Amino acid sequence: MLMAACGCPWRTWAAAQATNVVIGLLLPPEEAEAASLRAGVLLAVEHANRAPAPKVSLVVRGRVGQWGADAVEAARMVLDDGAQGLIAPPNGAATHLALQVAGRTAVPVISLCADSSVSRTGVPWMVRIAPSTIEEARALSAGLNAGAPGPQRWVALVPDGRAGREVSRDLNRACKLKNIHEVSSTLTRVESVVGQVLKEQPDGLLIWLDPVPAGRLARNLRDAGFAGKLAGPSRCNSPAFFASSAEASEGFVVPAIVLDADGEARLLSFQTAFRQHYGIEADLTAAEGYDAATLLAHILKKNDPQSLPRAFPLAFSLPGASGGLSFDAEGNRKLALRLLVARHGRFGAVTK
């Protein structure tokens, strides 16, 4: 009863007591890719526990109720549930809240957020698994504008609110845009947005949204007659994007981390394990979630809680499902990007 009154579920508390390594996953209820992220993290924990002790357990929390707060839930994972490290989702606001908790408690954070602001918070014990928006937009701009007869006119479609402001700032730093339009995640007023885009007659569109609304918007644009280039962030490399876009996915371009032969084999192995475990195909968020949990478990097993802050910046590298895991002094992942294009319901290499 005392555990329940303190907001610490008995099952979570018991898991924390029975293991030496406890990972916390902050997962707000509105997180678009929550299911994929959770599944990837859970699979990583299962695989980590095949190795010798210490064993790993997972605590998952997110805002509960009308007056709940993700910052409170992140703090409870550390203070009540005994989490020694946190995984933050693609959601930028949630990642910043997790980093606020990390700044006060010195627990490491592995983030999946692409906002450039994440690595400028001054919290030294964090790394970002996902490529940044700036890196992805620069790769798209260089690849899609190469060989063009003249300057290309690009328009970006971004989320509304805080998330859109972060994306807009990063896109403007990465490439020259003719205009940026905010779009709600529920695609309200989508006809108006599509009409504005058609009037501007851009050569291409960056649809910087989550996979489902990105796919739906691509379909709306193609149905309305837009024939220019379509591109978006790497997280659109997802079965959910293809399900929502249907035939409109054809020719859609996304960036992807360059993999060597060993990296391709690891990705295929992960995808096979994920399919066998869950009966569905893995997307990029699942792979990045798997890598975040694998990396965090490795860090926590190799360092006692008191020495964790001194383990950063990370000086080692690990093989990951999404590619090699190595990071610079600011916690940004070291990577190179290539472009993939959608053909017949899957993404493959762009051919010249």
C-alpha positions in Angstrom: 0.0 0.0 0.0 2.8 2.4 0.8 4.4 1.6 -2.6 1.1 2.4 -4.3 0.7 5.6 -2.3 4.1 6.8 -3.4 3.3 6.1 -7.0 5.8 3.2 -7.3 4.1 0.1 -8.7 5.0 -3.1 -6.9 6.0 -4.9 -10.0 8.4 -2.1 -11.0 9.8 -1.8 -7.5 10.4 -5.6 -7.3 12.2 -5.6 -10.7 14.5 -2.8 -9.5 15.4 -4.7 -6.4 16.0 -8.0 -8.2 18.5 -6.6 -10.7 21.6 -4.5 -10.7 20.9 -2.4 -13.8 17.6 -0.5 -14.3 16.9 1.4 -17.4 14.1 4.1 -17.6 12.2 4.8 -20.8 10.3 8.1 -20.9 7.3 7.6 -23.2 4.7 10.4 -23.3 1.2 9.1 -24.3 1.1 11.2 -27.5 4.5 9.9 -28.8 3.8 8.9 -32.4 6.3 6.0 -32.5 5.7 4.8 -28.9 4.9 1.2 -29.9 8.0 0.8 -32.1 10.3 2.4 -29.5 9.0 0.3 -26.7 9.3 -2.9 -28.7 12.9 -2.2 -29.8 13.9 -1.3 -26.2 12.2 -4.5 -24.8 14.0 -6.7 -27.3 17.4 -5.1 -26.4 16.7 -5.8 -22.7 15.8 -9.4 -23.5 19.0 -9.8 -25.5 21.1 -8.1 -22.8 19.9 -10.5 -20.2 21.3 -13.5 -22.2 24.7 -12.3 -21.1 26.1 -13.0 -17.6 24.9 -10.9 -14.7 24.2 -8.2 -13.9 20.7 -8.5 -15.3 18.8 -5.6 -16.8 15.2 -4.5 -16.1 13.1 -1.8 -17.8 10.9 0.9 -16.3 8.5 2.7 -18.6 6.7 5.9 -17.6 4.9 8.8 -19.3 2.5 11.5 -18.4 -0.6 10.1 -16.7 -3.9 12.0 -16.3 -4.9 15.6 -17.2 -2.5 17.2 -14.7 0.4 14.8 -15.1 3.9 15.9 -16.2 6.6 14.1 -18.1 9.3 15.8 -15.9 7.7 14.3 -12.8 7.5 10.9 -14.4 11.2 11.1 -15.4 12.2 12.1 -11.9 10.1 9.3 -10.4 11.9 6.7 -12.6 15.2 7.9 -11.1 14.1 8.6 -7.5 11.4 5.9 -7.0 12.2 3.2 -9.5 15.9 3.3 -9.2 16.6 3.9 -12.9 20.3 4.5 -13.4 19.9 5.8 -17.0 17.1 7.2 -19.2 16.1 6.7 -22.8 14.3 9.8 -24.2 12.0 9.5 -27.3 12.0 11.4 -30.6 9.7 14.0 -28.9 11.9 17.1 -28.3 9.9 18.4 -25.3 10.2 15.0 -23.5 13.9 14.8 -24.2 14.5 18.3 -22.8 12.6 17.3 -19.7 14.6 14.1 -19.3 17.8 16.2 -19.6 16.6 18.6 -16.9 16.3 15.6 -14.6 19.7 14.3 -15.8 21.3 17.7 -15.0 20.1 17.4 -11.4 20.8 13.7 -10.8 23.7 12.9 -13.1 22.0 9.9 -14.7 23.0 9.4 -18.4 20.4 10.0 -21.1 20.3 8.4 -24.5 18.1 10.4 -26.8 16.3 9.7 -30.1 15.5 13.3 -30.7 16.9 14.9 -33.9 16.7 18.5 -32.7 20.1 20.2 -32.7 19.2 21.9 -29.4 19.4 18.5 -27.6 23.2 18.4 -27.7 23.5 22.1 -26.7 21.8 21.8 -23.3 25.1 21.6 -21.4 24.4 18.1 -19.9 27.6 16.2 -20.6 26.3 12.7 -19.8 24.1 12.4 -22.8 24.3 11.1 -26.4 22.0 11.3 -29.4 21.3 8.0 -31.3 19.4 9.6 -34.2 21.0 11.7 -36.9 20.2 15.4 -36.4 17.7 17.3 -38.5 20.5 19.5 -39.8 22.6 16.5 -41.0 19.6 14.9 -42.7 18.4 18.0 -44.4 21.9 18.8 -45.7 22.2 15.3 -47.1 18.8 15.6 -48.9 19.7 19.1 -50.2 23.0 18.0 -51.6 21.7 14.8 -53.1 18.4 16.1 -54.6 19.8 19.3 -55.9 22.9 17.7 -57.5 22.8 18.1 -61.3 19.8 20.4 -61.3 19.8 22.9 -64.2 19.3 25.9 -61.9 18.4 26.9 -58.3 15.8 24.5 -56.8 12.8 25.9 -54.9 12.1 23.9 -51.9 9.2 24.2 -49.4 9.1 22.5 -46.0 6.0 21.2 -44.2 6.7 20.9 -40.4 4.6 20.2 -37.3 2.9 23.0 -35.5 3.9 24.3 -32.1 7.2 23.9 -30.4 8.3 20.9 -32.4 7.8 22.8 -35.7 9.8 25.8 -34.4 12.7 23.5 -33.6 12.5 21.8 -37.0 12.2 25.1 -38.9 15.2 26.5 -37.2 17.3 23.4 -38.1 16.0 23.2 -41.6 16.9 26.9 -42.2 20.4 26.3 -40.9 20.8 23.3 -43.2 19.5 24.5 -46.6 17.8 27.4 -48.4 14.0 27.1 -48.4 11.4 29.2 -50.2 8.9 28.8 -47.5 7.9 26.7 -44.4 4.3 25.8 -43.5 3.1 24.4 -40.2 0.8 21.4 -40.3 -1.1 19.9 -37.4 -0.4 16.2 -36.6 -4.1 15.5 -37.3 -3.9 17.2 -40.7 -6.7 19.6 -40.0 -6.9 22.3 -42.8 -4.8 20.0 -45.0 -6.7 21.2 -48.1 -5.7 24.7 -47.3 -2.0 23.7 -46.9 -2.1 21.7 -50.1 -3.6 24.6 -52.0 -0.9 27.0 -50.7 1.8 24.6 -51.8 0.4 24.2 -55.3 0.2 28.0 -55.7 3.9 28.3 -54.8 4.9 25.7 -57.4 8.0 24.5 -55.6 10.4 22.0 -57.2 10.3 19.8 -54.1 8.8 19.4 -50.7 10.4 18.4 -47.4 7.6 16.7 -45.4 9.2 16.8 -42.0 6.4 15.0 -40.0 6.0 11.7 -38.3 5.5 8.6 -40.6 1.7 8.4 -40.6 0.9 12.1 -41.2 3.8 12.4 -43.7 2.4 9.5 -45.7 -1.2 10.9 -45.6 0.1 14.3 -46.7 2.1 12.9 -49.5 -1.0 11.1 -50.8 -3.0 14.3 -50.5 -0.4 16.2 -52.5 -0.2 13.6 -55.2 -3.9 13.4 -55.5 -4.1 17.2 -55.9 -1.6 17.0 -58.8 1.7 17.9 -57.2 4.4 16.3 -59.4 7.6 17.6 -57.8 10.1 15.9 -55.6 9.0 14.6 -52.1 11.5 13.9 -49.3 11.4 13.6 -45.5 13.4 12.5 -42.4 14.9 9.1 -41.9 12.1 8.0 -39.5 9.7 7.9 -42.5 11.6 4.6 -43.3 8.7 2.8 -41.7 5.9 0.4 -42.6 3.5 3.0 -41.1 4.6 5.5 -43.8 3.9 3.1 -46.6 0.6 2.1 -45.2 -0.6 5.7 -45.0 0.9 6.9 -48.3 0.0 4.0 -50.5 1.1 4.7 -54.2 2.1 8.2 -53.2 5.2 6.8 -51.6 6.7 6.0 -55.0 9.8 8.2 -55.4 9.8 9.6 -51.8 13.4 10.1 -50.6 14.8 9.8 -47.1 18.4 9.9 -45.7 19.9 6.8 -44.0 23.1 6.0 -42.2 25.8 4.5 -44.4 26.4 0.8 -43.4 29.3 -1.4 -44.3 28.8 -5.1 -45.0 28.9 -6.0 -41.3 26.5 -3.2 -40.5 24.1 -4.5 -43.2 24.3 -8.0 -41.7 23.6 -6.7 -38.1 20.6 -4.7 -39.4 19.2 -7.8 -41.2 19.8 -9.9 -38.0 17.9 -7.3 -35.9 15.0 -7.1 -38.4 14.8 -10.9 -38.4 14.8 -11.2 -34.6 12.2 -8.4 -34.4 9.9 -10.1 -36.9 10.2 -13.4 -35.1 9.5 -11.9 -31.8 6.6 -9.5 -32.7 5.3 -10.8 -36.0 5.7 -7.4 -37.6 8.4 -5.5 -39.5 10.8 -3.3 -37.6 11.1 0.4 -38.5 14.0 2.8 -37.9 12.7 3.9 -34.5 12.6 0.3 -33.3 16.2 -0.2 -34.4 17.3 3.1 -32.7 15.4 2.1 -29.6 17.2 -1.2 -29.6 20.5 0.5 -30.0 19.7 3.1 -27.2 19.0 0.3 -24.7 21.9 -1.8 -25.8 24.3 1.2 -25.4 22.8 2.2 -22.1 23.0 -1.3 -20.7 26.7 -1.5 -21.7 27.5 1.8 -20.0 25.6 0.9 -16.8 27.2 -2.6 -16.6 30.8 -1.2 -17.1 30.5 1.7 -14.5 29.3 2.0 -11.0 26.7 4.8 -10.3 29.3 7.1 -8.8 31.6 7.0 -11.8 28.9 7.3 -14.5 29.4 11.0 -15.1 33.1 10.4 -15.7 32.3 7.9 -18.4 31.3 10.7 -20.7 32.1 11.7 -23.4 32.1 8.2 -24.6 35.5 7.1 -26.0 34.5 3.7 -27.3 32.3 2.4 -30.1 29.8 -0.4 -30.3 28.2 -2.2 -33.3 24.5 -1.4 -33.5 21.4 -2.5 -35.4 21.2 1.0 -37.0 24.9 1.3 -37.6 28.1 1.8 -35.6 27.6 3.6 -32.3 30.3 6.2 -31.7 29.9 9.8 -30.6 31.7 13.2 -30.5 32.5 15.3 -27.5 29.0 16.9 -27.6 27.2 13.6 -27.7 26.3 13.7 -31.4 26.6 10.4 -33.3 29.4 10.1 -35.7 27.9 9.0 -39.0 27.7 9.4 -42.8 24.4 9.6 -44.6 23.2 8.3 -48.0 19.9 8.7 -49.7 17.2 6.0 -50.1 14.2 6.2 -52.5 10.9 4.4 -52.1 10.1 1.9 -54.9 7.3 -0.6 -54.9 6.7 -0.3 -51.1 10.2 -0.3 -49.8 13.2 2.0 -49.6 16.4 1.2 -51.6 19.5 2.9 -52.7 19.2 5.9 -55.1 20.6 4.9 -58.5 22.2 7.5 -60.7 
